[in-house]
Amino acid sequence: MCGIAGIIRLDGAPVSPVVLQQMTDSIAHRGPDGQGHWIEGNVALGHRRLAIIDLTPAGHQPMISADHRFVLSYNGEIYNFRELRAELEAQGYWFRSQTDSEVVLNALAHWGARALDRFNGMFAFALWDRRKQTLLLARDRYGIKPLYVAQQGKVLSFGSEQKAILAQPEFERKLDKPALLEYLTFQNIFTDKTLLDDIHLLPPGHYATIDLREDTPKLTRTRYWDYHFREPDAPVDRQEYIEELDRLFTQAVQRQLVSDVELGSYLSGGMDSGSITAIAAQSFPYLKSFTCGFDLSSASGIELAFDERAKAEAMSARFKTEHYEMVLKAGDMERCLPTLAYHLEEPRVGQSYPNFYAAKLASKFVKVVLSGTGGDEMFGGYPWRYYRGANSRNFEEYIDEYYLYWQRLVDNRHLKKMFAPVMSEVDHVWTRDIFRDVFATHENSLDRPEDYINHSLYFEARTFLHGLFVVEDKLSMAHSLENRVPFMDNDLVDFAMQCPVSLKLNNLSDVVRINENEAGNKQAKFFQKSNDGKQILRDMMVRYIPTEITSAEKQGFSSPDASWFKGESMEFVRRKLMDKHSCLYHVLDKSVVTSLVSEHLRGERNRRLLIWSLLNVEEYLRKTVLL
């Protein structure tokens, strides 16, 4: 796990070594174990190393191929690198190190971009072909590792984080207001935009190339992979599916245990991290495990169930892990926000400061940690969301139903008023179209409720899960910690995508029978959190973890901020969001924002996600844009 950066000057001017050094210095937290720079005229690649596999200097990057044709700057882990190495050795390639980086380099030299289909892991890299004068940028299938790309004038630059691009003294910073509108609708950015003009996030499952031999070199993007959730053609044997899932899940965890440094696991109290820990602990006696809990002394309602330390401790005792935990209090969000916003760069999904503290805790003991992210999105962990579109009669009706639900922060009515000061710059943005465009490449017939459920699974993998990965990467690497996600093993994902909906959800048949004229309370139970989802995972995981865990209702990793924002943290919220000098009000209408925030402070509406998002945006504008 590392950090990469680079520049190509399209005007042919030489790259400044000082600027490249500034770029890699800006992401030093991603790789405290070493740095490297390679410059040849108008092309430069930089690297920061977090040594995980082969800790010797042989793993130094940028790495140059044996024939000196290719130069690689790479971030990630390829878990099947040993199998690929054996294939390449049979083709006559020889290796100077034991790293997966060198396998990636030789695989790309041998197979070109087709090598991407062979990689089972997480990655983002830049490969320069000195002979053909071409650059290849690529990101893993699922977007676990980020890669930002920018072009201003005749300078093309890229990096693992926006910081690397912004380290260029001549880079002009300007807020992308349409992207901010998109974020304040979905609490996410579905397009490739960021909150800064000219900086884009290369989409998951894509590579991009530029050929400097052309008269007008232009970066061209190509999709090489996409999700495809579908119903199987053949009849289903439930037990066979459970046995195959057990085999693939165990294989996925074991594959991701490869490391030359100490490895641990998050243990939240839920079944995803619990099952990963159970498998990992079989190979690592006294595996270190980590959890964060919450002080609930001022919490109320459903938030009283947010602290899962007791469940995590029980599973730790069962698996004999060396367990560490941290308790978060209301003031912890306030204390970490400036540092968190610096590393996160721009907010994405959820309320991410518990992830920041969890990574900080784990990094004190290990350099690699296993996470349960992806289990919900692959196996249907959010049925109350999918059911909202299950009875749609056509695609457009489905879009309308699901789009309304995914306006997570501000609905269209308030959004127009909120952006009134800059409406002329955003009035062309239609967030429903942005939402609809997520499905542009998803070829899936919509003939039955199961097809609409698979459409929702596709949507959430492409958007919500990707947002989680961006957050997890930034906040783990802020602490020089590698975060691995066994649920995103290629073979396991392939299985999940063709696993029938009937093995994931229990209540779909009841939802389908709902009469639209029935009283609302008969329908409401299907649109609330439950233990309905991930049925096949529950059936398989009971082999490893207690039934009280596998049968429990879904509980996300959430802090009791709804209570804290109108309690201990109220003055902090007022100070940040009610001040007329807040950076937010360079763009947004203050009266609309404060009215929405006040609804929460008075206890009238739960707007915790909006408040968290506004706090993040305020910090981002202050530190990054409005310098």
C-alpha positions as CSV (number, residue, x, y, z in Angstrom):
1,M,0.0,0.0,0.0
2,C,1.5,3.3,-1.0
3,G,0.9,6.7,-2.6
4,I,1.6,7.6,-6.2
5,A,1.9,10.9,-8.1
6,G,3.0,12.2,-11.4
7,I,3.1,14.9,-14.1
8,I,3.3,15.1,-17.8
9,R,4.0,18.5,-19.4
10,L,2.2,18.4,-22.8
11,D,4.1,21.4,-23.9
12,G,7.4,19.4,-23.8
13,A,8.9,21.5,-21.0
14,P,10.9,19.6,-18.4
15,V,9.2,18.6,-15.1
16,S,10.7,20.4,-12.1
17,P,12.2,17.9,-9.5
18,V,11.2,20.4,-6.8
19,V,7.5,20.2,-7.8
20,L,7.5,16.4,-7.9
21,Q,9.1,16.3,-4.5
22,Q,6.4,18.6,-3.2
23,M,3.7,16.3,-4.7
24,T,5.1,13.2,-2.9
25,D,5.8,15.1,0.3
26,S,2.1,16.0,0.4
27,I,1.1,12.3,0.6
28,A,4.0,11.1,2.8
29,H,1.5,9.7,5.3
30,R,0.6,7.1,2.7
31,G,4.1,5.8,2.6
32,P,6.4,6.5,5.5
33,D,8.8,3.7,4.6
34,G,10.4,5.3,1.5
35,Q,10.1,7.6,-1.4
36,G,11.2,7.5,-5.1
37,H,11.2,9.8,-8.1
38,W,11.8,9.2,-11.8
39,I,12.0,12.1,-14.3
40,E,12.7,12.0,-18.0
41,G,12.2,15.3,-19.6
42,N,8.5,16.2,-19.6
43,V,7.4,13.0,-17.8
44,A,7.7,12.3,-14.1
45,L,6.5,9.6,-11.7
46,G,6.7,9.8,-7.9
47,H,6.0,7.2,-5.1
48,R,5.7,6.9,-1.4
49,R,6.1,3.4,0.0
50,L,4.3,1.6,2.8
51,A,6.2,-1.7,2.8
52,I,3.9,-4.7,3.3
53,I,5.3,-7.5,1.1
54,D,9.1,-7.9,0.7
55,L,10.4,-5.2,3.0
56,T,13.8,-5.0,1.3
57,P,15.0,-2.2,-1.0
58,A,14.1,-4.5,-4.0
59,G,10.6,-3.2,-3.7
60,H,11.6,0.5,-4.3
61,Q,9.5,2.4,-6.7
62,P,9.1,3.8,-9.3
63,M,10.1,0.4,-10.6
64,I,11.7,0.0,-14.0
65,S,11.4,-3.2,-16.1
66,A,14.4,-5.3,-16.9
67,D,14.6,-4.0,-20.5
68,H,14.2,-0.4,-19.2
69,R,11.1,0.2,-21.4
70,F,8.4,0.5,-18.6
71,V,8.3,2.6,-15.5
72,L,5.7,1.8,-12.8
73,S,4.3,3.7,-9.8
74,Y,1.9,1.4,-8.1
75,N,-0.4,1.4,-5.0
76,G,-2.3,-1.6,-3.8
77,E,-2.1,-5.4,-3.3
78,I,-2.6,-8.1,-5.8
79,Y,-3.5,-11.2,-3.9
80,N,-3.0,-13.7,-6.7
81,F,0.5,-12.3,-7.5
82,R,2.2,-15.6,-6.9
83,E,0.1,-17.5,-9.4
84,L,0.7,-14.7,-12.0
85,R,4.4,-14.7,-11.2
86,A,4.5,-18.4,-12.0
87,E,2.8,-17.8,-15.4
88,L,5.2,-15.0,-16.2
89,E,8.3,-17.0,-15.2
90,A,7.1,-19.8,-17.6
91,Q,7.1,-17.1,-20.3
92,G,10.7,-16.2,-19.6
93,Y,10.4,-13.3,-17.2
94,W,12.7,-13.1,-14.2
95,F,12.2,-11.3,-10.9
96,R,14.6,-9.3,-8.7
97,S,12.2,-9.1,-5.7
98,Q,9.4,-10.9,-3.9
99,T,6.9,-8.0,-4.4
100,D,3.6,-8.0,-6.1
101,S,4.7,-4.7,-7.6
102,E,7.2,-6.4,-9.9
103,V,4.5,-8.9,-10.9
104,V,2.2,-6.1,-11.9
105,L,5.0,-4.5,-13.9
106,N,5.9,-7.6,-15.8
107,A,2.2,-8.6,-16.3
108,L,1.5,-5.2,-17.9
109,A,4.7,-5.6,-20.1
110,H,3.5,-9.0,-21.2
111,W,-0.3,-8.6,-21.5
112,G,-0.8,-4.9,-21.7
113,A,-4.1,-3.5,-20.4
114,R,-5.6,-7.1,-20.7
115,A,-3.6,-7.8,-17.5
116,L,-6.2,-5.9,-15.5
117,D,-8.7,-8.7,-16.0
118,R,-6.2,-11.1,-14.3
119,F,-5.6,-9.0,-11.2
120,N,-7.4,-10.1,-8.0
121,G,-7.0,-7.3,-5.6
122,M,-7.0,-3.5,-5.1
123,F,-4.8,-1.1,-7.0
124,A,-4.2,2.2,-8.7
125,F,-1.1,2.7,-10.8
126,A,0.6,4.7,-13.5
127,L,2.7,2.9,-16.2
128,W,4.9,4.9,-18.6
129,D,6.0,3.2,-21.8
130,R,9.3,4.9,-22.8
131,R,9.3,3.4,-26.3
132,K,5.8,4.2,-27.3
133,Q,5.6,7.4,-25.2
134,T,2.3,6.4,-23.7
135,L,0.9,6.6,-20.2
136,L,-1.5,4.0,-18.7
137,L,-3.5,5.0,-15.6
138,A,-5.7,2.3,-14.0
139,R,-7.9,1.6,-11.0
140,D,-9.2,-1.7,-9.6
141,R,-12.6,-3.1,-10.5
142,Y,-14.4,-1.8,-7.4
143,G,-12.6,1.4,-6.8
144,I,-11.0,0.4,-3.5
145,K,-8.0,2.5,-4.3
146,P,-8.5,6.0,-5.5
147,L,-6.7,7.8,-8.4
148,Y,-7.3,11.5,-9.2
149,V,-6.5,13.1,-12.5
150,A,-6.3,16.7,-13.5
151,Q,-5.4,18.8,-16.5
152,Q,-5.0,22.6,-16.5
153,G,-3.5,24.1,-19.6
154,K,-0.6,22.0,-20.8
155,V,0.0,20.1,-17.5
156,L,-1.5,16.7,-16.8
157,S,-1.1,15.5,-13.3
158,F,-2.4,12.6,-11.1
159,G,-2.1,11.2,-7.6
160,S,-3.6,8.9,-5.0
161,E,-5.0,12.0,-3.3
162,Q,-6.0,15.5,-4.4
163,K,-3.2,16.8,-2.2
164,A,-0.6,15.6,-4.7
165,I,-2.2,17.6,-7.5
166,L,-2.7,20.7,-5.3
167,A,0.9,20.7,-4.4
168,Q,1.7,22.1,-7.8
169,P,2.2,25.9,-7.2
170,E,0.5,26.8,-10.4
171,F,-2.6,24.8,-9.9
172,E,-5.7,27.0,-9.7
173,R,-8.2,26.0,-7.1
174,K,-11.9,26.7,-7.9
175,L,-15.0,25.2,-6.3
176,D,-17.0,23.0,-8.6
177,K,-20.5,24.2,-7.7
178,P,-22.4,21.6,-9.7
179,A,-20.5,18.9,-7.8
180,L,-21.4,20.5,-4.5
181,L,-25.1,20.4,-5.5
182,E,-24.7,16.8,-6.4
183,Y,-23.1,16.0,-3.0
184,L,-25.7,17.9,-1.0
185,T,-28.4,15.8,-2.8
186,F,-26.9,12.4,-2.4
187,Q,-24.3,12.8,0.3
188,N,-22.1,11.4,-2.4
189,I,-20.8,12.2,-5.9
190,F,-22.0,9.8,-8.5
191,T,-20.1,11.3,-11.4
192,D,-16.3,11.5,-11.8
193,K,-16.4,15.1,-10.4
194,T,-14.8,16.3,-7.2
195,L,-15.5,19.5,-5.4
196,L,-12.6,21.1,-7.3
197,D,-12.8,22.1,-10.9
198,D,-10.5,20.2,-13.2
199,I,-9.8,17.4,-10.7
200,H,-11.6,14.1,-11.6
201,L,-11.7,10.7,-9.9
202,L,-10.9,7.9,-12.4
203,P,-14.0,5.7,-12.2
204,P,-13.7,2.1,-10.8
205,G,-13.1,-0.5,-13.4
206,H,-11.5,2.0,-15.8
207,Y,-8.1,2.7,-17.3
208,A,-7.0,5.8,-19.1
209,T,-4.3,6.3,-21.7
210,I,-2.5,9.2,-23.4
211,D,-0.1,9.0,-26.3
212,L,2.4,11.8,-26.6
213,R,3.2,11.0,-30.2
214,E,-0.2,12.4,-31.3
215,D,-0.4,15.9,-32.5
216,T,-2.9,16.8,-29.8
217,P,-2.4,14.3,-27.0
218,K,-5.7,13.6,-25.1
219,L,-6.5,11.3,-22.2
220,T,-8.9,8.6,-23.2
221,R,-10.8,6.5,-20.7
222,T,-11.9,2.9,-21.2
223,R,-14.1,0.7,-19.0
224,Y,-12.7,-2.8,-18.6
225,W,-15.1,-4.2,-16.0
226,D,-18.6,-3.5,-14.5
227,Y,-20.9,-5.2,-12.0
228,H,-23.7,-7.4,-13.4
229,F,-26.2,-8.6,-10.8
230,R,-28.5,-11.1,-12.4
231,E,-30.8,-14.1,-11.7
232,P,-29.3,-17.5,-12.6
233,D,-30.7,-19.4,-15.5
234,A,-30.6,-22.9,-13.8
235,P,-32.7,-24.0,-10.9
236,V,-31.2,-23.2,-7.5
237,D,-30.2,-25.7,-4.8
238,R,-29.9,-23.7,-1.6
239,Q,-27.5,-26.0,0.2
240,E,-25.2,-26.1,-2.8
241,Y,-25.1,-22.3,-2.8
242,I,-24.3,-22.2,1.0
243,E,-21.5,-24.7,0.6
244,E,-20.0,-22.8,-2.4
245,L,-20.3,-19.5,-0.4
246,D,-18.4,-21.1,2.5
247,R,-15.6,-22.2,0.2
248,L,-15.3,-18.9,-1.5
249,F,-15.5,-16.8,1.6
250,T,-12.9,-18.9,3.4
251,Q,-10.7,-18.7,0.3
252,A,-11.1,-14.9,0.1
253,V,-10.1,-14.3,3.7
254,Q,-7.1,-16.7,3.4
255,R,-5.9,-15.0,0.2
256,Q,-5.8,-11.6,1.9
257,L,-3.7,-12.8,4.8
258,V,-0.5,-12.6,2.8
259,S,1.8,-10.1,4.5
260,D,5.3,-9.6,5.7
261,V,4.1,-7.3,8.5
262,E,1.6,-7.9,11.4
263,L,-2.0,-8.0,10.4
264,G,-5.2,-7.5,12.4
265,S,-8.9,-7.3,11.9
266,Y,-11.8,-4.9,12.8
267,L,-14.4,-6.6,15.0
268,S,-17.5,-4.4,15.1
269,G,-19.9,-6.8,16.7
270,G,-21.6,-7.6,13.4
271,M,-21.5,-10.8,11.4
272,D,-19.3,-9.5,8.5
273,S,-16.3,-8.5,10.5
274,G,-17.0,-11.3,12.9
275,S,-16.8,-14.0,10.3
276,I,-13.7,-12.5,8.7
277,T,-12.1,-12.5,12.2
278,A,-13.2,-16.1,12.8
279,I,-11.4,-17.3,9.6
280,A,-8.3,-15.2,10.1
281,A,-7.9,-16.3,13.7
282,Q,-7.6,-19.9,12.5
283,S,-4.3,-18.9,10.7
284,F,-3.1,-16.3,13.2
285,P,-3.4,-17.3,16.9
286,Y,-4.0,-14.3,19.1
287,L,-4.9,-12.2,16.1
288,K,-5.2,-8.5,17.1
289,S,-8.8,-7.2,16.8
290,F,-10.2,-3.6,17.1
291,T,-13.5,-1.9,17.7
292,C,-14.8,1.5,18.6
293,G,-17.8,2.0,20.9
294,F,-19.7,5.1,22.0
295,D,-20.6,6.8,25.2
296,L,-24.4,6.5,25.1
297,S,-25.1,8.4,28.3
298,S,-26.9,11.2,26.4
299,A,-28.3,9.1,23.5
300,S,-31.9,8.2,23.0
301,G,-34.2,6.1,20.8
302,I,-32.5,3.7,18.3
303,E,-29.1,5.2,19.1
304,L,-29.1,3.3,22.4
305,A,-28.2,0.2,20.3
306,F,-25.2,1.9,18.5
307,D,-22.5,0.6,21.0
308,E,-21.6,-2.9,20.0
309,R,-18.6,-3.4,22.2
310,A,-20.2,-6.2,24.3
311,K,-20.9,-8.3,21.1
312,A,-17.3,-7.6,19.9
313,E,-15.8,-8.6,23.2
314,A,-17.9,-11.9,23.2
315,M,-16.6,-12.8,19.8
316,S,-13.1,-11.8,20.7
317,A,-13.3,-14.3,23.6
318,R,-14.7,-17.0,21.3
319,F,-11.9,-16.5,18.7
320,K,-9.2,-15.8,21.3
321,T,-8.1,-12.5,19.7
322,E,-6.0,-9.9,21.4
323,H,-8.7,-7.3,21.5
324,Y,-8.4,-3.5,21.7
325,E,-11.2,-1.0,21.9
326,M,-11.8,2.8,22.1
327,V,-14.8,4.7,23.4
328,L,-15.9,7.8,21.5
329,K,-17.6,10.7,23.2
330,A,-19.4,13.8,21.8
331,G,-16.3,16.0,21.9
332,D,-14.2,13.5,19.9
333,M,-15.9,14.6,16.6
334,E,-15.1,18.2,17.3
335,R,-11.5,17.5,18.1
336,C,-10.7,15.4,15.0
337,L,-12.7,17.4,12.4
338,P,-9.8,19.6,11.1
339,T,-7.4,16.6,10.7
340,L,-10.1,14.4,9.4
341,A,-11.2,16.9,6.8
342,Y,-7.6,17.4,5.7
343,H,-7.2,13.7,5.0
344,L,-10.7,13.0,3.7
345,E,-10.2,16.0,1.3
346,E,-13.9,16.1,0.5
347,P,-16.8,14.4,2.3
348,R,-18.5,11.3,0.9
349,V,-21.0,8.9,2.4
350,G,-21.9,8.5,6.0
351,Q,-20.4,10.0,9.2
352,S,-16.9,8.9,8.9
353,Y,-15.1,10.1,12.1
354,P,-15.6,6.7,13.9
355,N,-13.7,5.1,11.0
356,F,-10.9,7.7,11.5
357,Y,-10.6,6.7,15.2
358,A,-10.9,3.0,14.4
359,A,-8.0,3.3,12.0
360,K,-6.0,5.4,14.5
361,L,-6.5,2.6,17.1
362,A,-5.5,-0.2,14.7
363,S,-2.4,1.6,13.4
364,K,-0.9,1.6,16.9
365,F,-0.5,-2.2,16.7
366,V,-0.6,-3.3,13.0
367,K,0.1,-2.1,9.5
368,V,-2.6,-4.1,7.8
369,V,-6.3,-4.6,8.9
370,L,-9.2,-6.6,7.5
371,S,-12.6,-4.9,7.1
372,G,-16.1,-6.3,6.5
373,T,-16.9,-3.6,3.9
374,G,-18.8,-5.0,0.9
375,G,-20.8,-7.7,2.6
376,D,-23.9,-5.7,2.7
377,E,-23.7,-4.4,-0.9
378,M,-22.9,-7.8,-2.4
379,F,-25.5,-9.9,-0.5
380,G,-28.4,-7.5,0.1
381,G,-27.9,-6.0,3.5
382,Y,-30.3,-3.1,3.0
383,P,-33.7,-4.6,2.0
384,W,-35.7,-1.6,3.3
385,R,-34.0,0.4,0.5
386,Y,-34.4,-2.2,-2.3
387,Y,-38.0,-2.8,-1.6
388,R,-38.9,0.8,-2.5
389,G,-38.5,0.0,-6.1
390,A,-39.4,-3.6,-6.2
391,N,-43.0,-3.2,-7.4
392,S,-42.2,-0.7,-10.2
393,R,-43.9,-1.2,-13.5
394,N,-41.1,0.2,-15.6
395,F,-37.7,1.7,-15.5
396,E,-38.7,5.3,-15.2
397,E,-41.1,4.6,-12.3
398,Y,-38.3,2.7,-10.6
399,I,-36.0,5.7,-11.0
400,D,-38.6,8.0,-9.5
401,E,-39.1,5.8,-6.5
402,Y,-35.5,5.1,-5.8
403,Y,-34.3,8.7,-6.6
404,L,-36.7,10.1,-4.0
405,Y,-35.2,7.8,-1.4
406,W,-31.6,8.7,-2.2
407,Q,-32.0,12.4,-1.8
408,R,-30.2,11.8,1.5
409,L,-29.5,15.4,2.5
410,V,-31.6,18.0,0.9
411,D,-34.6,17.6,-1.4
412,N,-35.0,19.5,-4.6
413,R,-37.4,22.0,-3.1
414,H,-34.9,23.2,-0.5
415,L,-31.9,22.7,-2.8
416,K,-33.0,25.3,-5.2
417,K,-33.5,27.8,-2.4
418,M,-30.2,26.8,-0.8
419,F,-28.2,27.5,-4.0
420,A,-30.0,30.7,-4.9
421,P,-26.9,32.9,-4.6
422,V,-25.2,30.8,-7.4
423,M,-28.2,29.5,-9.2
424,S,-27.0,30.7,-12.6
425,E,-24.0,28.4,-12.3
426,V,-26.0,25.3,-11.3
427,D,-29.4,25.7,-12.9
428,H,-28.4,23.3,-15.7
429,V,-27.8,20.4,-13.2
430,W,-30.6,17.8,-12.9
431,T,-29.8,15.4,-10.2
432,R,-32.4,12.9,-11.4
433,D,-30.5,12.7,-14.6
434,I,-27.3,12.1,-12.7
435,F,-29.0,9.4,-10.7
436,R,-30.5,7.8,-13.9
437,D,-27.1,7.9,-15.7
438,V,-25.6,5.4,-13.1
439,F,-27.6,2.7,-15.0
440,A,-26.4,3.8,-18.5
441,T,-24.2,0.7,-18.9
442,H,-26.2,-1.8,-16.9
443,E,-27.8,-4.2,-19.3
444,N,-30.5,-5.9,-17.3
445,S,-34.1,-6.6,-18.4
446,L,-36.8,-5.5,-15.9
447,D,-39.5,-8.2,-16.1
448,R,-40.0,-9.2,-12.5
449,P,-39.4,-7.8,-9.0
450,E,-36.1,-9.7,-8.7
451,D,-34.7,-7.7,-11.7
452,Y,-35.5,-4.4,-9.9
453,I,-33.8,-5.7,-6.7
454,N,-30.7,-6.5,-8.8
455,H,-30.9,-3.0,-10.3
456,S,-30.7,-1.6,-6.8
457,L,-27.8,-3.8,-5.9
458,Y,-26.0,-2.6,-9.0
459,F,-26.7,1.0,-8.1
460,E,-25.5,0.7,-4.5
461,A,-22.3,-1.1,-5.5
462,R,-21.6,1.6,-8.1
463,T,-22.3,4.5,-5.8
464,F,-22.7,3.9,-2.1
465,L,-20.0,1.2,-1.8
466,H,-17.6,3.2,-3.9
467,G,-18.1,6.1,-1.6
468,L,-17.3,3.9,1.4
469,F,-14.1,2.8,-0.3
470,V,-12.9,6.3,-0.9
471,V,-13.6,7.2,2.7
472,E,-11.9,4.1,4.1
473,D,-8.8,4.5,1.9
474,K,-8.3,8.1,3.0
475,L,-8.9,7.6,6.7
476,S,-6.8,4.4,7.0
477,M,-3.9,5.8,5.0
478,A,-4.0,8.9,7.2
479,H,-2.6,6.6,9.8
480,S,-0.3,4.7,7.3
481,L,-2.6,1.7,7.6
482,E,-3.5,-0.7,4.8
483,N,-7.2,-1.6,4.8
484,R,-8.2,-4.9,3.1
485,V,-11.7,-6.0,2.1
486,P,-12.1,-9.8,1.7
487,F,-15.7,-9.5,0.5
488,M,-14.4,-7.9,-2.7
489,D,-12.4,-11.0,-3.7
490,N,-13.1,-11.4,-7.5
491,D,-14.4,-15.0,-7.1
492,L,-16.6,-14.1,-4.2
493,V,-18.0,-11.0,-6.1
494,D,-18.7,-13.1,-9.2
495,F,-20.6,-15.6,-7.0
496,A,-22.6,-12.8,-5.2
497,M,-23.6,-11.2,-8.5
498,Q,-25.3,-14.4,-9.8
499,C,-26.7,-15.5,-6.4
500,P,-30.5,-15.4,-6.7
501,V,-32.4,-12.7,-4.8
502,S,-34.5,-15.4,-3.1
503,L,-31.3,-16.5,-1.2
504,K,-30.5,-12.9,-0.2
505,L,-34.0,-11.5,0.9
506,N,-36.7,-13.3,2.8
507,N,-39.6,-10.9,2.4
508,L,-39.6,-10.1,-1.3
509,S,-42.7,-12.2,-2.0
510,D,-44.6,-10.4,0.8
511,V,-43.6,-7.0,-0.6
512,V,-44.7,-8.0,-4.1
513,R,-48.2,-8.8,-2.6
514,I,-48.6,-5.4,-1.1
515,N,-51.7,-3.6,-2.3
516,E,-51.0,0.1,-2.9
517,N,-54.3,0.9,-1.2
518,E,-53.5,-0.9,2.1
519,A,-53.0,1.1,5.2
520,G,-49.5,2.5,5.5
521,N,-48.5,0.6,8.6
522,K,-48.8,-2.8,6.8
523,Q,-46.3,-1.6,4.3
524,A,-44.1,0.3,6.7
525,K,-42.4,-2.7,8.3
526,F,-40.7,-3.6,5.0
527,F,-39.1,-0.1,4.8
528,Q,-37.5,-0.3,8.3
529,K,-34.2,-1.9,9.4
530,S,-34.6,-5.6,10.0
531,N,-32.8,-8.9,9.8
532,D,-34.3,-9.7,6.4
533,G,-31.2,-9.2,4.2
534,K,-28.1,-11.4,3.6
535,Q,-30.0,-14.6,4.3
536,I,-27.5,-16.9,2.6
537,L,-24.6,-15.2,4.5
538,R,-26.5,-15.7,7.8
539,D,-27.1,-19.4,6.9
540,M,-23.4,-19.9,6.1
541,M,-21.9,-17.8,8.9
542,V,-23.7,-19.5,11.7
543,R,-20.9,-22.1,11.3
544,Y,-18.5,-19.5,12.6
545,I,-20.2,-17.0,14.8
546,P,-23.1,-17.2,17.4
547,T,-26.7,-17.3,16.2
548,E,-27.5,-14.1,18.2
549,I,-25.1,-12.3,15.8
550,T,-26.3,-13.9,12.6
551,S,-29.9,-13.4,13.5
552,A,-29.5,-9.8,14.6
553,E,-30.9,-6.8,12.8
554,K,-28.6,-4.8,10.6
555,Q,-26.6,-2.2,12.6
556,G,-24.2,0.1,10.8
557,F,-21.1,1.6,12.3
558,S,-22.8,4.8,13.4
559,S,-22.3,7.2,16.3
560,P,-25.2,8.8,18.2
561,D,-24.8,12.2,16.6
562,A,-28.5,12.9,16.3
563,S,-28.4,13.2,20.1
564,W,-25.0,14.8,20.4
565,F,-25.7,17.5,17.8
566,K,-28.7,18.8,19.8
567,G,-26.9,18.2,23.1
568,E,-23.2,18.3,24.0
569,S,-22.1,19.4,20.5
570,M,-24.9,22.0,19.9
571,E,-22.7,25.0,20.5
572,F,-20.0,23.6,18.2
573,V,-22.7,23.2,15.5
574,R,-24.0,26.7,16.1
575,R,-20.5,28.2,16.0
576,K,-19.6,26.5,12.7
577,L,-22.8,26.7,10.8
578,M,-24.7,29.7,12.1
579,D,-21.9,32.2,11.8
580,K,-22.5,34.7,9.0
581,H,-18.7,34.5,8.2
582,S,-18.9,30.7,7.5
583,C,-17.3,29.8,4.2
584,L,-20.5,28.0,3.3
585,Y,-22.2,31.3,2.7
586,H,-19.9,32.2,-0.2
587,V,-22.1,29.7,-2.1
588,L,-25.2,28.8,-0.1
589,D,-28.1,30.8,1.3
590,K,-27.6,31.3,5.0
591,S,-31.3,31.5,5.9
592,V,-32.1,28.2,4.2
593,V,-29.1,26.4,5.8
594,T,-29.7,27.7,9.3
595,S,-33.4,26.9,9.0
596,L,-32.7,23.2,8.2
597,V,-30.1,22.9,10.9
598,S,-32.4,24.6,13.5
599,E,-35.0,21.9,12.8
600,H,-32.6,19.4,14.2
601,L,-31.4,21.5,17.1
602,R,-35.0,22.0,18.2
603,G,-35.7,18.2,17.9
604,E,-38.2,18.6,15.1
605,R,-36.4,16.6,12.4
606,N,-33.4,14.3,12.4
607,R,-30.9,16.0,10.1
608,R,-27.7,14.5,11.5
609,L,-26.4,13.5,8.1
610,L,-26.9,17.0,6.7
611,I,-25.2,18.7,9.8
612,W,-22.2,16.3,9.5
613,S,-22.0,17.0,5.8
614,L,-22.2,20.8,6.2
615,L,-19.5,20.7,8.9
616,N,-17.2,18.8,6.5
617,V,-17.9,21.1,3.6
618,E,-17.3,24.1,5.8
619,E,-13.9,22.7,6.8
620,Y,-13.1,21.7,3.2
621,L,-13.9,25.2,1.8
622,R,-11.9,26.9,4.6
623,K,-8.8,24.7,4.2
624,T,-8.7,23.7,0.6
625,V,-10.7,26.1,-1.7
626,L,-11.0,29.5,0.0
627,L,-7.4,29.8,1.2
